[in-house]
């Protein structure tokens, strides 16, 4: 009843292709944005910021980048962690070389570097696809992490080999480094992620999105209807790596505060890939749902035993965590291989016709 | 009846000059000769059929026209000029669109999006314009949507335009594929077995659409088909292939009376 679309007529193609052709979708999004921009910042604790809100946004952004490449353009990648690393290191170098640079500008610029690296490592995709391409991107993963370790210039030759985020100011407020407040950082992350999401939605619903999906669904037919596959794939790598790189910069500058090379190793790539798969490949919304599940679940699992008065050692909780998350991943993949986004799509379809069955 | 400037068909349509000419085309895969020294032309506005028994090399010929294969020997002339070696997408951008023997739609997309991909060659807004959904990208999207809707209207698939292609039955998929090819406003439309696997009613519909396309838009059509009834009724001229060689070329009536063609189809005692 709430979601009924009857009576919402479109009289122009512009209206039909608007971002939210169904009024309820716009209302729902408005409510979510209200929560994200007003209610969460008013109520969130430091713990909530650091374990839920900020990481969910950053992981969702990273997954969105990967989703453009894997979900939309159909090119499987296992190098996401390394591309995030490129973004983080690029941002670190930009900030240390140009200390006067606005941190937000530096973060947005650092994606350009990872886009460049992504295109280089995307070149094999012109000849190979599927699992073989995944192996090629795995090479990027190992090579780049090795580079982060060995190329001392990247971390300014400091003894620890890690990058440490300095205190950065923007309009007189600390936005990163030890002195920055979580609320400020949250708003910055939220702003950037909102902007990126909007851009990604536009790209994927327009001509480029169709080009990518055509490349994904049937590359031979795509070429025969006039798609330059090389261009389509390399643009996908560039855009994807850009978004992933920005996510990497946010990861270090707005959340972790410091990072060693091995942070960007393969577990990070897998985590982002899981978010994208569980959330739903070929969907923008799915990245958020996946990130909420993957980031939120361990937190909930940690809190539940204490809340109900069970005293379980933290090591046991950790193990339980891995087992439950693993089990859930398998469960979701069996129940809904197209991810949480598809689940929402089905629910929405049912809601539109509810209470009638057809 | 036939001259350099074209000819008039039995039903009174004026056929124009040569649009595409295949000159001494040979295609070899290693030792296998798929196409052996074949020449023929396709004239503007005509419906040209390529027929022959299985394995005759028809699809290979279509693949050469659409640039998917490069002929081992021989030349392709397009609009009077020799066509250099090209990638398939470049050929598509020159105005050659096609459908496939085994439906090659983009299953994960809706009918509308599939047909919109046919307009790719007409859209060239930049990355930033598209990301912002502003200016050129938006205008292009709307203009091309309008065009696509005309095609959707023409092929009577309005009611399924927002349906994911994966959910459609076979016959409709074939029609959507035709819509995608038509959306490109091709000067040459290649149809690879447009009636394969259809029942009589669906074949009648498809034949009607093919004739209407040719009639309404003046599109030149080259098609491969196994249903002889359909071929003889639809086409203006027919090329007959067998074992990679051309064994007949002419109007349906001429071809029907050709002894080599009859032998190829019915077999001869050795």
Interface residues (C-beta under 8 A of the other chain):
Chain A: X13 X14 X17 X199 X202 X203 X206 X207 X208 X210 X211 X213 X214 X216 X217 X218 X220 X221 X222 X223 X224 X225 X226 X227 X228 X229 X235 X239 X282
Chain B: X66 X67 X68 X87 X88 X89 X92 X93 X97 X98 X100 X104 X105 X106 X107 X108 X109 X113 X116 X117 X118 X120 X121 X123 X125 X127 X130 X131 X132 X133 X137 X140 X141 X142 X145 X146 X149 X180 X181 X184
